[in-house]
């Protein structure tokens, strides 16, 4: 299965809404926004600069298990600051490899120093399934003789 499609192709089919927070946002407010939007990660931006990513995993490990208060803790204190990013030209395969190697579920997509999107493992799985289904359908049509070689 071909997974060399660029991330930009995936992003064209996805609703691009870039949900972000500032580093001084409380963890409680960040989790509330994530619940409202049904998302698992938020980009942490300051003056359009990507500082980090705040995820559900950050909350469970650094707040809930550590016994901290989400209302008193700022995102800056618990976000994942070492951010691995991709560009719109990177392949879906590159994204899957990076997520596997680094055991992460979200990759910010950047152009230069500006965040232009985020892809999740769910996005990549859905993309892979849909491209596989399209390829299978095309092969079935070819075999049935309804598509010219």
C-alpha positions, 0 to 999 in steps of 0.5 A: 500500500502506498503511504508516500502521499504528502501530509498536505493531501491528508490535511485537504480532506480534514477540517483544519481548525487549529486549536491552541492555548497559551502557556499560562492557561490553566490545565483545567481550562485546557482539558475543558477545551479539549473535552468541548472540542473532542480532541486529544491535544492542543498546540501551545503557542505564544505570539504564533510561536510553537512552544509545545503540545499539551495532551491527555497523556500530559494531564494523566501523567503529570497532573492526575498521577502526580496529585497536582491541581489542574486549576492551579497548574499552568500548561507551561509546567506540564506540556511536552516541550520537545516537539517533533514536527512535520511539514506539509510535504512530509509523507504519511509514512514519515508521520507513522514512523515518527509516531511509532519511534517517539511513542506520540499520538500527535504531530504539529504540521509547520511551515517555517516556524508557523504551525498550520495544522496537527495530525493525529494517529487517528487521522493517519489510520483513517487516511490509510483505510480510505486510500486502501478502500479506494485502491481496492475499489479501483482494482475491482472495477478494473477486473470487472472490466468497467475501467480501461487499463 
